[in-house]
Amino acid sequence: MCMTNDFSLQRQQLITQLQQTGIHDERVLQVLATIPRELFVDQSFHEMAYANQALPLLLGQTISQPQMVAIMTQALQLSGQERVLEIGTGSGYQTAILSRLSRFVYSIERHAELAEQAMQRLARLDIENVSVLVGDGSIGWEEHAPFERILVTAAAPHIPNQLIEQLAPGGLLVVPVGDQSQQELQVIERLEQGRTHINSLGRCVFVPLIGEEGWRSHQ
């Protein structure tokens, strides 16, 4: 059996596993079944591309556990018409998934090398509805606000105020909030008159969000 077929089988096995853990959004599952995670992991971890675990990237960053990617994507409740702001491009894997489920993705990565690699991977998949910016994701991308959805893939010490301000009324913000060792995955809905409703999806562990509205450094 060739490696491509091996990966296809592993990808389908992962989808089955995700279904068993409670991922029920068929559109999310369909996209996860088509995006080649092996393209987004370091060459030395190719054999683990479909293990349900986070894997290391350059510069102390990680590609998130597939189950967490699925949970966060499902929490966004995407219809396909949204403009999405992603904080933390990383490998580009989550970006690719969002691109298949939304109208346009604006993604911010503070590491130029990771941003460049992610853009190359997205280009290989002929993904064109993504714009990547190298900068401080904790303050968002005001030029293109408001966004119907915002996804933060790093741990924030608090809900970033500037991201709430850039969220459209009725929009959803998904963000891990807590200290640098453990967080709560929170879904914030922006209501009328600046009010918000917060729902917790449970505990999680992410690398820290570094920036003006995040942590000053990785402790």
SERO-4910 file (N, C-alpha, C, O; in steps of 0.05 Angstrom, whole numbers):
BEGIN
 pado doro    nc1    nc2    nc3   cac1   cac2   cac3    cc1    cc2    cc3    oc1    oc2    oc3
  Met    A     17    -24      0      0      0      0     18     25      0     37     26     15
  Cys    A     11     45    -16     27     69    -18     21     87      6      1     84     20
  Met    A     39    106     11     37    124     34     11    140     32     -2    145     52
  Thr    A      4    149      7    -20    165      4    -45    150     14    -62    161     28
  Asn    A    -47    125      7    -69    108     15    -68    104     45    -89    103     59
  Asp    A    -44    101     56    -41     98     85    -52    122     99    -68    119    119
  Phe    A    -45    145     90    -55    170    102    -86    172     99    -99    181    118
  Ser    A    -96    164     76   -125    166     72   -140    148     92   -161    156    103
  Leu    A   -129    124     97   -141    106    116   -139    117    144   -159    116    159
  Gln    A   -116    128    151   -112    139    178   -131    163    182   -142    167    204
  Arg    A   -135    179    161   -152    202    163   -181    193    168   -195    206    185
  Gln    A   -190    172    155   -217    163    159   -220    151    187   -241    154    200
  Gln    A   -199    137    197   -200    126    224   -202    149    244   -215    146    265
  Leu    A   -188    171    239   -189    194    257   -218    205    257   -228    213    279
  Ile    A   -230    207    234   -258    218    233   -276    201    249   -293    211    264
  Thr    A   -273    174    247   -290    156    264   -285    161    293   -304    161    309
  Gln    A   -260    165    301   -253    170    329   -266    196    338   -276    198    360
  Leu    A   -265    217    321   -277    242    329   -307    240    332   -318    253    350
  Gln    A   -320    225    315   -349    221    318   -355    208    345   -375    215    358
  Gln    A   -338    189    353   -343    175    378   -339    193    402   -349    187    424
  Thr    A   -323    215    399   -319    233    421   -339    256    422   -337    273    439
  Gly    A   -358    256    403   -380    276    405   -379    297    384   -395    316    385
  Ile    A   -362    295    364   -362    314    342   -384    306    323   -383    284    311
  His    A   -404    323    320   -428    315    304   -434    333    280   -451    326    264
  Asp    A   -420    355    277   -425    373    255   -414    360    229   -390    357    226
  Glu    A   -432    352    212   -424    337    188   -406    353    169   -388    341    157
  Arg    A   -410    379    168   -393    395    150   -365    396    161   -345    395    146
  Val    A   -362    398    187   -335    398    200   -321    371    195   -298    371    187
  Leu    A   -336    350    198   -324    323    194   -316    319    165   -295    307    159
  Gln    A   -333    328    147   -327    325    118   -301    340    111   -285    330     95
  Val    A   -298    364    121   -274    380    115   -249    367    128   -228    365    115
  Leu    A   -252    358    152   -229    344    165   -221    319    150   -198    311    150
  Ala    A   -240    307    136   -235    283    121   -220    289     95   -210    270     82
  Thr    A   -219    314     87   -207    321     61   -181    337     64   -165    338     45
  Ile    A   -176    349     87   -152    365     91   -129    347     99   -131    334    120
  Pro    A   -107    345     84    -85    327     91    -67    338    113    -50    354    109
  Arg    A    -72    328    138    -57    339    161    -27    333    158    -10    348    168
  Glu    A    -20    312    143      8    305    139     23    328    125     48    330    128
  Leu    A      9    344    110     22    367     96     30    389    116     47    405    110
  Phe    A     17    389    140     21    411    159     39    404    182     45    421    199
  Val    A     47    378    185     65    371    207     93    370    197     99    367    173
  Asp    A    112    372    216    140    370    210    146    342    198    134    323    206
  Gln    A    165    342    179    171    317    165    178    294    185    171    271    180
  Ser    A    191    301    207    199    280    226    175    268    241    178    248    255
  Phe    A    152    281    239    128    271    253    107    260    233     84    257    241
  His    A    115    255    208     95    247    188     80    222    197     55    221    192
  Glu    A     93    203    209     80    178    216     59    183    238     41    166    242
  Met    A     60    206    251     41    212    273     20    233    264      6    244    280
  Ala    A     19    238    238      2    259    228    -27    256    236    -41    276    240
  Tyr    A    -37    231    239    -65    227    246    -69    216    274    -90    206    281
  Ala    A    -48    218    290    -51    212    319    -67    235    331    -63    258    324
  Asn    A    -85    228    349   -102    249    361    -86    263    384    -93    261    407
  Gln    A    -65    277    376    -49    292    395    -36    316    381    -33    317    357
  Ala    A    -29    336    398    -14    359    388     14    351    381     25    332    393
  Leu    A     26    364    361     53    358    352     69    384    351     58    405    345
  Pro    A     95    383    356    111    407    357    117    418    329    120    404    309
  Leu    A    118    445    328    127    459    304    152    475    311    164    470    332
  Leu    A    160    492    293    183    509    298    177    529    320    153    535    326
  Leu    A    198    540    332    195    564    350    177    559    374    165    577    384
  Gly    A    177    534    384    162    528    408    132    527    404    117    526    424
  Gln    A    122    527    379     93    526    374     84    498    369    101    480    367
  Thr    A     58    494    366     48    467    362     25    467    341     13    488    337
  Ile    A     21    444    329     -4    440    313    -23    426    332    -16    405    343
  Ser    A    -46    437    336    -65    427    356    -74    399    352    -74    389    329
  Gln    A    -82    386    373    -95    360    373   -119    361    354   -135    379    357
  Pro    A   -122    341    336   -145    341    318   -172    344    332   -190    357    323
  Gln    A   -175    330    355   -200    332    370   -206    361    379   -228    370    377
  Met    A   -185    375    388   -189    403    396   -195    421    372   -211    439    374
  Val    A   -182    415    350   -188    430    325   -217    427    318   -231    446    310
  Ala    A   -227    402    320   -255    396    313   -274    410    333   -294    421    324
  Ile    A   -268    409    358   -285    421    379   -287    451    374   -309    463    375
  Met    A   -264    464    369   -264    493    365   -278    501    339   -293    521    339
  Thr    A   -274    485    318   -287    491    293   -317    488    295   -332    504    285
  Gln    A   -325    466    308   -354    461    312   -367    483    328   -389    491    323
  Ala    A   -352    494    348   -363    515    366   -368    541    351   -384    557    360
  Leu    A   -354    545    328   -358    569    312   -385    570    298   -394    591    289
  Gln    A   -397    546    294   -423    544    281   -423    558    254   -439    576    249
  Leu    A   -404    551    237   -401    564    211   -422    555    191   -428    531    189
  Ser    A   -432    574    176   -452    568    155   -440    569    127   -451    559    108
  Gly    A   -416    582    125   -403    585    100   -403    614     90   -390    620     70
  Gln    A   -417    632    104   -419    660     95   -403    679    112   -402    703    107
  Glu    A   -390    668    133   -376    686    152   -348    695    143   -334    681    128
  Arg    A   -341    718    153   -314    728    152   -301    721    179   -311    730    200
  Val    A   -280    705    179   -268    694    203   -241    706    208   -225    709    190
  Leu    A   -236    714    233   -209    723    242   -197    700    258   -209    692    278
  Glu    A   -174    691    249   -160    670    264   -135    682    277   -119    695    263
  Ile    A   -131    678    303   -108    688    317    -89    664    322    -95    647    338
  Gly    A    -67    664    308    -47    642    310    -49    623    286    -61    602    288
  Thr    A    -37    631    264    -38    615    240    -24    588    244    -33    567    235
  Gly    A     -1    589    258     14    565    263     22    550    237     34    562    219
  Ser    A     15    525    236     22    509    212      4    515    189     11    510    166
  Gly    A    -20    527    194    -39    532    173    -61    511    171    -79    514    155
  Tyr    A    -59    490    188    -79    468    187   -107    478    194   -126    474    179
  Gln    A   -109    492    217   -135    503    224   -145    523    204   -169    525    198
  Thr    A   -126    539    193   -133    559    173   -146    546    149   -166    555    138
  Ala    A   -134    524    140   -144    509    117   -173    499    122   -190    501    104
  Ile    A   -177    489    146   -204    479    153   -224    502    152   -246    499    141
  Leu    A   -217    524    165   -235    547    165   -241    557    137   -263    566    131
  Ser    A   -221    556    119   -224    566     92   -246    551     77   -259    562     60
  Arg    A   -249    525     83   -268    508     70   -297    512     81   -316    503     70
  Leu    A   -298    525    104   -324    527    118   -334    555    120   -356    560    131
  Ser    A   -319    575    110   -327    603    113   -322    618     87   -312    607     67
  Arg    A   -331    643     86   -327    659     62   -299    669     59   -287    667     37
  Phe    A   -287    679     81   -259    688     79   -247    687    107   -260    691    127
  Val    A   -221    680    107   -206    678    133   -183    698    133   -167    699    115
  Tyr    A   -183    714    154   -161    733    160   -145    720    183   -156    717    205
  Ser    A   -120    714    178   -105    699    199    -80    715    206    -66    726    189
  Ile    A    -74    716    232    -51    731    242    -31    712    256    -39    696    273
  Glu    A     -6    714    249     15    698    261     39    716    268     48    732    252
  Arg    A     48    714    293     70    732    301     97    723    292    116    739    292
  His    A    100    698    283    126    688    273    126    688    243    110    673    230
  Ala    A    143    704    231    144    707    201    150    680    188    138    674    167
  Glu    A    168    664    200    175    639    187    151    620    186    147    606    166
  Leu    A    136    618    208    112    601    208     91    611    188     79    596    174
  Ala    A     88    637    187     68    649    168     75    642    139     58    635    124
  Glu    A    101    644    133    109    638    105    105    609     98     95    603     77
  Gln    A    112    591    117    108    563    112     78    556    109     70    541     92
  Ala    A     61    569    126     33    564    125     21    573     98      5    559     86
  Met    A     30    596     88     20    606     63     28    588     40     13    584     21
  Gln    A     52    576     41     61    557     21     43    532     21     36    522      0
  Arg    A     37    522     44     20    499     46     -8    504     36    -20    488     22
  Leu    A    -19    527     43    -46    534     34    -46    537      3    -66    529    -10
  Ala    A    -25    548     -8    -23    550    -37    -22    523    -50    -34    519    -72
  Arg    A     -9    504    -38     -8    476    -49    -36    464    -51    -41    447    -68
  Leu    A    -54    473    -33    -81    463    -33   -100    481    -49   -124    477    -49
  Asp    A    -88    500    -63   -104    519    -80   -125    534    -63   -147    540    -73
  Ile    A   -117    541    -39   -135    556    -21   -129    586    -26   -107    595    -22
  Glu    A   -149    601    -34   -145    629    -42   -161    648    -24   -157    673    -25
  Asn    A   -180    639     -8   -196    657      8   -184    660     36   -199    660     56
  Val    A   -158    665     37   -144    669     62   -124    691     59   -110    693     38
  Ser    A   -122    709     79   -101    730     79    -87    727    106    -99    726    127
  Val    A    -60    725    105    -43    721    129    -27    746    134    -14    757    117
  Leu    A    -28    755    159    -13    779    168      7    770    190      0    755    208
  Val    A     31    780    188     51    776    210     47    800    229     52    823    222
  Gly    A     40    794    254     35    815    274     25    805    300     26    781    305
  Asp    A     15    823    316      5    817    343    -25    810    341    -42    827    338
  Gly    A    -30    784    342    -58    775    339    -76    783    363   -100    784    360
  Ser    A    -64    789    386    -81    795    409    -97    820    406   -116    825    420
  Ile    A    -88    837    387   -103    863    383   -120    861    357   -132    881    349
  Gly    A   -121    838    345   -139    834    322   -129    847    297   -105    853    294
  Trp    A   -148    852    279   -141    863    252   -163    884    246   -181    878    230
  Glu    A   -161    907    259   -182    927    258   -190    935    230   -213    942    224
  Glu    A   -170    935    212   -175    944    184   -197    928    171   -212    939    155
  His    A   -200    903    178   -220    886    165   -244    879    183   -262    864    175
  Ala    A   -245    891    207   -267    886    225   -293    900    215   -291    919    200
  Pro    A   -317    891    223   -321    869    243   -321    842    230   -325    839    206
  Phe    A   -317    822    247   -316    794    238   -340    779    251   -347    784    274
  Glu    A   -352    761    235   -374    745    246   -364    724    265   -379    715    283
  Arg    A   -339    715    261   -328    695    278   -298    702    283   -284    711    266
  Ile    A   -289    696    308   -261    699    315   -252    674    330   -265    665    349
  Leu    A   -230    663    321   -219    639    334   -191    645    343   -174    653    327
  Val    A   -186    641    369   -159    645    380   -147    618    387   -158    602    402
  Thr    A   -124    612    375   -111    585    379    -88    587    398    -69    571    395
  Ala    A    -89    605    417    -68    608    438    -82    617    463   -104    629    462
  Ala    A    -69    612    486    -81    617    512    -79    646    520    -57    657    522
  Ala    A   -102    659    525   -103    686    534   -107    688    564   -121    672    576
  Pro    A    -94    708    577    -98    711    606   -126    722    613   -136    719    636
  His    A   -139    734    593   -167    745    596   -178    747    568   -164    744    549
  Ile    A   -204    751    567   -217    755    540   -207    781    529   -212    802    541
  Pro    A   -192    781    506   -181    806    495   -203    826    487   -220    820    470
  Asn    A   -202    849    499   -223    870    494   -224    878    465   -246    882    454
  Gln    A   -201    880    453   -201    890    425   -213    869    406   -224    876    385
  Leu    A   -212    844    413   -225    823    397   -255    825    400   -270    821    381
  Ile    A   -264    830    424   -293    834    429   -303    857    412   -324    856    400
  Glu    A   -288    879    412   -295    903    397   -296    898    367   -311    911    353
  Gln    A   -280    879    358   -279    873    329   -299    851    321   -300    842    298
  Leu    A   -314    841    340   -334    820    335   -361    832    328   -370    850    341
  Ala    A   -372    823    306   -398    834    297   -420    826    317   -418    805    330
  Pro    A   -441    842    319   -464    835    336   -475    807    327   -479    802    303
  Gly    A   -479    790    347   -488    763    341   -465    744    334   -469    720    330
  Gly    A   -441    755    334   -417    739    327   -407    722    350   -415    726    373
  Leu    A   -390    703    344   -378    685    364   -348    687    365   -335    689    344
  Leu    A   -337    688    389   -309    687    394   -302    662    410   -314    658    431
  Val    A   -284    645    399   -276    621    414   -247    625    422   -229    630    405
  Val    A   -241    623    448   -215    630    459   -209    614    484   -226    612    502
  Pro    A   -185    603    487   -176    590    512   -168    612    531   -151    629    525
  Val    A   -179    613    555   -174    633    575   -165    620    601   -178    602    612
  Gly    A   -142    630    612   -132    620    637   -103    627    641    -94    647    631
  Asp    A    -89    611    657    -60    616    660    -45    601    639    -57    589    621
  Gln    A    -18    601    641     -2    588    619      0    558    622     11    545    605
  Ser    A    -11    546    643    -10    517    646    -36    504    639    -36    481    630
  Gln    A    -59    518    643    -85    506    636   -106    528    632   -104    549    645
  Gln    A   -124    522    614   -145    542    608   -172    530    606   -176    505    607
  Glu    A   -192    547    604   -220    540    598   -225    549    569   -220    572    562
  Leu    A   -236    531    553   -243    539    526   -270    554    527   -290    541    534
  Gln    A   -271    579    521   -295    595    523   -306    603    496   -291    609    478
  Val    A   -332    604    495   -346    614    471   -362    638    479   -380    637    496
  Ile    A   -354    661    468   -367    687    475   -384    696    452   -375    699    429
  Glu    A   -409    701    458   -428    712    438   -432    742    443   -438    749    466
  Arg    A   -429    758    423   -433    787    427   -463    793    422   -474    788    401
  Leu    A   -475    804    443   -504    810    442   -508    840    436   -488    854    431
  Glu    A   -532    849    438   -538    877    433   -527    894    456   -523    885    478
  Gln    A   -522    920    449   -513    940    469   -487    932    483   -483    939    506
  Gly    A   -470    917    468   -444    911    479   -443    889    499   -422    882    510
  Arg    A   -466    876    505   -467    854    524   -456    829    512   -455    826    487
  Thr    A   -447    810    529   -437    785    519   -448    762    535   -457    765    558
  His    A   -449    739    523   -457    714    536   -433    694    533   -423    690    511
  Ile    A   -425    682    556   -402    665    556   -410    636    563   -424    632    582
  Asn    A   -400    617    547   -404    589    552   -377    575    552   -360    580    536
  Ser    A   -374    557    571   -349    542    573   -351    514    562   -371    500    566
  Leu    A   -331    506    546   -330    480    534   -311    461    548   -306    439    538
  Gly    A   -301    469    571   -283    452    586   -254    460    586   -247    480    574
  Arg    A   -238    444    599   -210    451    602   -194    444    577   -201    427    561
  Cys    A   -172    459    574   -154    455    551   -126    465    558   -123    479    578
  Val    A   -107    460    540    -80    469    544    -69    479    517    -68    464    498
  Phe    A    -62    505    516    -52    517    491    -26    532    498    -21    539    521
  Val    A    -10    537    478     13    555    481      3    583    486    -20    589    478
  Pro    A     18    600    500      8    626    508      4    645    484     20    645    465
  Leu    A    -16    662    486    -20    684    467     -2    707    476     -6    719    497
  Ile    A     19    713    460     38    734    466     29    760    452     24    760    428
  Gly    A     28    782    467     21    807    455      9    827    474      8    822    498
  Glu    A      0    849    463    -10    871    479    -33    863    497    -35    871    520
  Glu    A    -52    846    486    -75    837    502    -71    808    511    -91    795    519
  Gly    A    -47    798    509    -41    771    518    -19    771    539    -18    789    556
  Trp    A     -2    751    539     20    750    557     44    765    545     47    768    521
  Arg    A     61    776    563     84    790    554    106    771    545    122    778    527
  Ser    A    107    747    556    127    728    549    117    700    555     97    697    570
  His    A    131    680    545    125    652    550    140    644    576    164    642    576
  Gln    A    125    639    597    137    633    623    143    603    625    153    594    646
***
